[in-house]
Amino acid sequence: MPEGPEIRRAADRIERQIGGRVIDDAWFAFPELAEQAATFIGVRVARVDTWGKAMLIRFADQRVLYSHNQLYGVWKLHGEDKPPNTKRALRVRLSAEGRCASLYSASDISLWHAENLTEHPFLARLGPDLLSQDVAPSDVQQRLNLKQFHKRSLGALLLDQGLVAGLGNYLRSEILFFSQLPPSARPVDLTPEQQQILADCIIDVTRQAYQAAGVTNREAWIAQAKAAGEPRRQWRFAVFERAGLECHRCGTVIERTMVGSRRLYLCPYCQSS
């Protein structure tokens, strides 16, 4: 499943396609939305942003189209006269000045007013979005110390969208590696300095993944990995997908384990305590 950085980049592409433009046609597959399609004609797309893994298309009249791709949903961008050649089921199509954004295969789609968006049952459970909201390391550190989070192992906590929204499996492994913490560590066990490093890494690794199209590794280590013949799926990461290869930092062999029924990669030396 795409993680926050990938959804945010998709939102950027949709915004470049129809953002700031006036809707001249709208189509929805689901009846409760289809009956409102005509009301979008003449309405400008104000902006496109995200909250975790949810896409939020905001209109000038304060309505917000919420969608979650889940496992199979995908947005395709195209000209109005050139629909995609796909067998996927069309769910939403927004046309603006000859440009189209079409959502296929997704099933979690609804329409909200901006004032009521926080009442959405999924969004109401989310922590702040690191890419679409103004979140500082001090905010993340404060959340790590909340009662519902501070005694949970980081291996599980970093996948909890209630802490911060948008983290997923590859980000979890990379954040723990750069923080030099094992997945068994808990916020309550960390020193203030370790908590600060962790909070910094949660933000920095996520934002780098967004800015660099999923690359979280350091430039020097990328060059080293490329020279060793590693494919992109490995050199883009510091530890994720690199089981059996040497740690860039210390040379110890990277290990793969299962935490929370999902794979996690770590350096047993760098992350020993």
N, C-alpha and C positions, 0 to 999 in steps of 0.2 A: 504494500500500500504506500502511495506517495506520502512523504512527510511534509511538515510545514513549509520548508523552503521550496519544495516542488509545487505546492499549491499556490504559494505566494508568487512564484514565477509565472504560473499559469494565469493568475489574476492580472499580472502585469501585461501579458500578451492580450488578454481580453480587453483590458483598458485601452491599449494601443489600437485595438480593432474598432471598438464602438464607444469608448469613453469620450465624453463631451459631445457626443452626437445625438441627434434626435431620432427616436424610434419611429420607423414608418411601417413596420409590420412586426407582429409578435404571434408566436404559435406555441401552444402548450398541449402536451398529450393528456394530462390529467384533467378531468372535467371541472374540478373546483377552481383550477387556474384558467382553463380554456374559456370559461364564461367571462373572464376579466381581460382577455387578450386585447380587445378593441380599446380598452381604457389606457393602454400604453402608447397608442399612436399619438405622436406629437409631444411625448415626454422625453426629456433629455436624460441620458445616462450620466449621473453626477460623478461617480467613481466606482472602481471595483477594488475591493479589499478582501481580506481573509480573517478568520478567527480560528486558529488551529488549522484543522484540515477541512473547514467549511469555507465555501465561496460565498461572498456577499456582493451582489450587484446592486448598487444604490442608485436610485432615481431622484430626479430633482423634486418630485412631489412627495419625497420622504418615504416612499415605499422601498422595500428591500427584498430582493429575490434571493432566498437562501437555498443553497444546494450542497450536498455532500456526495463526493464521488464514490465513497465506500471502495469496494474492490474493483469494480468494473466501469464506473462512470468515466467519461472523457469529454472534454470540450474540444471542438474542432472549429477553426476559423477559416472563412472562405468568402468568396464573392457571392453576391446574391444570385447570380446566374450560373454559379459553378458549385453545386452542392457536393459534399464528399461522396466518394464511391465506397460505401460501407454497408455491411449487413446488420450493423448495430441498430437498435431501436431508438428513434429520435424522441427526446423528451421535451426539449425546449429549443426554440429558435428565435433569436432576436435579430432583427434587420434594421440597420441604421445607415442611411445614405449610401446604399449599395454594398455595405459590408455586413457580414453575418457572423454571429457566434452561436454555435449549435451544441447542445449538450446531449450526449448519447448514453444510454444504458443505465443511468443513475435512477434511483427510485425515491431518494430522500430530498424532496423539493417542496418548498412552501413559500408563501408570500407574507411579509410582515410589514408593519409600520415601524419606522426607526425608533420611535419612543417605546415600543413594546418588544424590541428585539431581544432584550435580556430575559424575557419570559419564555423564550424558546427552550424546550425541555433539554436539548443537547447543549446549547450555548450557556445556559444557566449553570451548568456544572463545570465549565471551563475556567482555568486560570487565565491570566493575561496573555495576549499574543505577542511574541517577541519581535515580530516583523511588521505588524500593522499597528501596534500600539506603542506608546512611549514608555518603555520599561527599562529601569536602571538596575545595575547589579545590587544595589541596596534593597530594591523591591524584591528581587529574587531571594536574597539572603533572608529577608524578613519572612517570606513565605516558607522557606525551608524550616524555620523555627516555629511555624504554626503547630498547634496541638495535634492536628490530624496528620501531619507530615513528619514531625521531627524524630519519631522513633521508628520510622520505616526504613528498610534497607534501600539504598540508592538504586540497586538493580531493578527493584520494582517501582520505586517512587518516580524515577525519571520517565516511566511510561504512563504515569498517571496524569491525564490531561487537566486535572484539577490543580496541579502544581503550577505549571505553565503550559500553554497550549501549543501543539505542533511538534513536540518531540516524538521521535519514533525509534526504531530499533538501531539503525546505523548511528544516529546522533547519540543514543545512549552509550554505546561502546566508545565512541570518540570522545565524548565529554568526560567519561570516567578515566580514560587514558590520559588526556591532557591535564586532568585534575590530579593524576597519580593516586587514585583511590580505588579500592576493590569494590565490587558490587555489594558486598556484605556490609559496608560502612553505613552508618546512619547519621543524619545531620546532628543529632544530639551528642554523638561521640566525637565530633570534629572540633578542632580549635577554631576560634574566630577567624584566624588567618586561613585555615583550610576551607572554611565556609565561604570566605570571600573569594578564594581562588575558584572554588566550585561554581559560585554565582557568576563570576566573570566568564568561566568556560561555557556555562550553559548559554549565555548570550553570545559570546564571541564565536563559538563553533557553529551555532545555528545561523548567525548572520553571515559567516564565511560561506557556509553551504548554500545560502541563498545567493550571495553575490558571485560565487564561483561555480554555479550550476552543479552543486552536489559534491564539490571537492572540499574536503576538510583537512587534508594533509598540508604540511609545510613545504614550501618551495624547494628547499635543499633536499628534503627527504623524497620529494617527487622525482627530482633529478636522479637521485640515487636508485630509486625503484625502477625508473625507466631504463637506466643503464643496465640494471640486472634483468631486464626483459619482462618485467611485470606488466600485465594488461591493465587497461584503464580501471576495470572493476576492482583492482587491488591498489594501484598506485594513487588513486584518488583519496584513499583512506590511510590513516596512521596505523590502525589495528583491524578494523572491520574487514572481513573477507580475506585476512592475511594469516590464517592459522597455518602453522608449520614454517612460516617465514621468520626471519630475524627482526626483532624490535629495532626500529630506527634509532632509538635513544641508547639502548644498552646492549643489544645483540642477542638477548635471550629470545628463545623461540616463542612466538605468539601462540596462545592456546584458544580453543573454542570450547565454550561450555553452554549450558542451558540455564537461563534464569527467567522465571515466570513463563515457562513453556516457549520461550523464544531464544534464539541463539545470541550469545554475547561473546565478544572477542576481547582478550586482555593480555597484557604482559605480566606474567607471574612475578617478575622481579620489580619492575617499576611500580606496580600496583599492589605490593605485598602488604602495605599498611596504610 
